[in-house]
Each structure stands twice: as C-alpha cells, then as structure tokens.
Amino acid sequence: MHPKRRNKLLLILGLLLGVGVIVGLVLYALSQNINLFFSPSDMVQGKAPAHQRIRAGGMVREGSLVRAPDSLKVRFIITDFVEDVEVDYTGILPDLFREGQGIVAQGKLNDDGVFLADEVLAKHDENYMPPEVIQALNEAQSASLVTTKAQPQSATTQAIKEDSE
C-alpha cells in the first residue's frame, strides 16, 4: 500500500474511533441524567428501579407528616389513593408543602420500599398540580375501578357456572 493511502486510511480510522468514543460518552451521560416519573402504585408493584434516581409523585397523605425534633429530617407518605409509599427527606420543605397536596420528589427507592428524597417540589399555587401527578392519580383511580367492577362480575360468572352444573 502506498504511504499516502496508508496515512489517509489511518487518519480516517482515527477520526471514526474518536467520533465513536465521543458518541458513546454522550449517550452514557444522557442515560445517567434521565429522571423517570413513577407513581406510588408503580413503586409498590416493582416497576420503579431501586437505587436509581427517579421522580415520584402523589398526594401527601393527611396525618402522615412526622418531623424529627432535633434535625431537619421528615417522613411522610405519598399516595395515589391506591398504594402508599413512605418518603424520607432531610432538608427544608417548600413553603407550599402541605398534607393533602400534590408533590413531586426526586431521589432513590431503597430495598425496603422507602423513597429517599433529596429534593421535594410542591405545587406553586392553589389550582396547580403537576401533570405527572394528575395522570398517575387518574390511572390509579381507573385501575381500581376496573378491579372493583371485575370482582363482582367474576363472582356472578362463577355462580352462573355452578348453577348450570
């Protein structure tokens, strides 16, 4: 092979290798920064990955807020009215944080099913609720309606089958 051709080939291969490394690093960085949203039902059902940064949202259950007397640690429960998840947070809660209000928390789910939040976001006015929370509440409500409607129907179907036998 001619030396000029060999040099051009090595240059092209070097550029392709460099571009490949850059693309790989960018894709790795992007995959580490994705924060997926999960409802309490998703977390209880095991759909949320443990020990990976995610966003969790729901309503703060009335009477669930417990503050540590000697630190900024708080524990509360978020719910989608089907399932509940405990949330541990250390820090100052937003001024608009209240029981019975919608929130979105960012953090990691541990092996015990407790969400370890490092950031808590509350709604910013009386009429606003994060879209993810509204969608999760609607899905949980429709899923619970489907299961409650399905249970009597299946019992009726069983009774009809028993009568026919």
C-alpha positions as CSV (number, residue, x, y, z in Angstrom):
1,M,0.0,0.0,0.0
2,H,1.2,3.4,-0.9
3,P,2.4,5.5,2.2
4,K,-0.1,8.4,1.4
5,R,-3.0,6.0,1.2
6,R,-2.0,4.3,4.4
7,N,-1.8,7.7,6.2
8,K,-5.2,8.7,4.9
9,L,-6.7,5.4,6.0
10,L,-5.1,5.7,9.5
11,L,-6.4,9.3,9.7
12,I,-10.0,8.2,8.7
13,L,-9.9,5.3,11.2
14,G,-8.6,7.5,13.9
15,L,-11.4,10.1,13.3
16,L,-14.1,7.3,13.2
17,L,-12.7,5.9,16.5
18,G,-12.7,9.4,18.1
19,V,-16.3,10.1,16.9
20,G,-17.4,6.7,18.3
21,V,-15.9,7.4,21.7
22,I,-17.5,10.8,21.8
23,V,-20.9,9.5,20.9
24,G,-20.6,6.7,23.5
25,L,-19.7,9.1,26.2
26,V,-22.6,11.4,25.3
27,L,-25.0,8.6,25.3
28,Y,-23.7,7.3,28.7
29,A,-24.0,10.8,30.2
30,L,-27.6,11.2,28.9
31,S,-28.6,7.8,30.3
32,Q,-27.3,8.8,33.7
33,N,-29.4,12.0,33.8
34,I,-32.8,10.6,32.9
35,N,-35.3,11.0,35.7
36,L,-38.3,8.9,35.0
37,F,-41.6,9.5,36.9
38,F,-43.2,6.8,38.9
39,S,-46.5,6.8,40.9
40,P,-46.8,5.1,44.3
41,S,-48.6,2.2,42.6
42,D,-45.7,1.7,40.1
43,M,-43.2,1.7,43.0
44,V,-45.1,-0.8,45.1
45,Q,-45.6,-3.1,42.0
46,G,-41.8,-3.1,41.5
47,K,-41.8,-1.1,38.2
48,A,-39.5,1.6,39.7
49,P,-35.8,0.7,39.7
50,A,-34.1,0.6,43.1
51,H,-31.1,2.7,43.8
52,Q,-31.5,4.8,40.6
53,R,-32.5,8.5,40.6
54,I,-36.2,8.8,39.8
55,R,-39.1,11.2,40.3
56,A,-42.0,10.1,42.4
57,G,-45.3,12.0,42.8
58,G,-48.6,11.8,44.5
59,M,-50.7,13.3,47.2
60,V,-49.3,13.7,50.7
61,R,-51.5,11.6,53.0
62,E,-53.3,13.5,55.7
63,G,-51.7,13.0,59.1
64,S,-48.6,11.2,57.8
65,L,-46.1,14.1,58.2
66,V,-43.6,13.3,61.0
67,R,-40.8,15.7,61.8
68,A,-37.7,14.8,63.8
69,P,-37.4,17.1,66.8
70,D,-33.7,17.5,66.6
71,S,-33.0,17.7,62.9
72,L,-34.4,18.6,59.5
73,K,-35.4,15.0,58.8
74,V,-39.1,14.5,57.9
75,R,-41.0,11.4,56.9
76,F,-44.4,11.4,55.2
77,I,-46.4,9.2,52.9
78,I,-47.4,9.9,49.3
79,T,-50.4,8.2,47.8
80,D,-52.3,7.8,44.6
81,F,-55.3,6.6,46.6
82,V,-54.5,3.0,45.7
83,E,-51.0,2.5,47.1
84,D,-48.9,4.4,49.7
85,V,-45.1,4.9,49.7
86,E,-43.1,6.3,52.7
87,V,-40.8,9.2,51.8
88,D,-37.7,10.2,53.9
89,Y,-36.4,13.7,53.3
90,T,-33.7,15.7,55.1
91,G,-33.9,19.4,54.4
92,I,-36.2,22.3,54.4
93,L,-39.6,21.6,52.8
94,P,-41.0,24.1,50.4
95,D,-43.3,26.8,51.9
96,L,-46.3,25.4,49.9
97,F,-45.8,21.8,51.1
98,R,-48.9,20.6,53.0
99,E,-50.7,17.4,53.8
100,G,-53.4,16.7,51.2
101,Q,-51.5,18.5,48.4
102,G,-49.7,17.1,45.4
103,I,-45.9,16.9,45.3
104,V,-43.1,15.6,43.2
105,A,-40.0,14.3,44.9
106,Q,-36.7,13.4,43.4
107,G,-34.5,10.7,44.9
108,K,-33.9,6.9,45.1
109,L,-36.0,4.0,46.1
110,N,-34.3,1.7,48.6
111,D,-34.6,-2.1,49.1
112,D,-37.3,-1.6,51.8
113,G,-39.6,0.3,49.5
114,V,-38.9,3.7,51.2
115,F,-38.3,6.6,48.9
116,L,-35.2,8.6,49.9
117,A,-35.8,12.0,48.6
118,D,-33.1,14.6,48.1
119,E,-35.5,17.2,46.6
120,V,-39.2,17.9,47.2
121,L,-41.2,20.1,44.9
122,A,-44.6,21.4,45.8
123,K,-47.3,23.0,43.7
124,H,-46.8,26.7,43.1
125,D,-50.4,27.9,43.5
126,E,-53.8,26.7,44.7
127,N,-55.1,25.4,41.4
128,Y,-51.9,23.8,40.0
129,M,-50.9,20.2,40.3
130,P,-48.0,18.6,38.4
131,P,-49.3,16.9,35.2
132,E,-47.5,13.7,36.1
133,V,-49.3,13.5,39.4
134,I,-52.7,14.2,37.8
135,Q,-52.1,11.4,35.2
136,A,-50.9,9.0,37.9
137,L,-53.9,9.7,40.1
138,N,-56.3,9.2,37.1
139,E,-54.6,5.9,36.1
140,A,-54.7,4.6,39.6
141,Q,-58.3,5.6,40.1
142,S,-59.3,3.9,36.8
143,A,-57.3,0.8,37.6
144,S,-59.1,0.5,41.0
145,L,-62.5,1.0,39.3
146,V,-61.7,-1.8,36.8
147,T,-60.7,-4.2,39.6
148,T,-63.7,-3.5,41.7
149,K,-66.0,-3.9,38.7
150,A,-64.3,-7.1,37.7
151,Q,-64.6,-8.8,41.1
152,P,-68.4,-8.9,41.3
153,Q,-68.7,-9.9,37.7
154,S,-66.3,-12.8,38.1
155,A,-68.3,-13.9,41.2
156,T,-71.5,-13.7,39.3
157,T,-70.0,-15.7,36.4
158,Q,-68.9,-18.3,38.9
159,A,-72.3,-18.6,40.4
160,I,-73.9,-19.0,37.0
161,K,-71.4,-21.7,36.1
162,E,-72.2,-23.6,39.4
163,D,-75.9,-23.3,38.8
164,S,-75.6,-24.7,35.3
165,E,-73.6,-27.7,36.5
